[in-house]
Amino acid sequence: MLLRRAGDTLTGNAAHRLADVFAAGDPTGLLEAVWKVNEQLRVLLSGQGLRRRSRSERPPQSPY
């Protein structure tokens, strides 16, 4: 169940258990990498990771 929880909702104890799961059951590190990508994607899609820039903040459009 720890893999399904958002990283920012994990308690300190749960975060340590998750680290133990990765250390014991993920010898290649692939599962941990996928979990971290999922966390970054979750933040981006929630709107907290990106902010829409106003027109004045956007770079000028290329005429080509």
Buried (B, 14 or more C-beta within 10 A) or exposed (E): EBEEEEBEEBEEEBEEEBEEBBEEEBEEEEBBEEBEEBEEEBBEEEEEEEEEEEEEEEEEEEEE
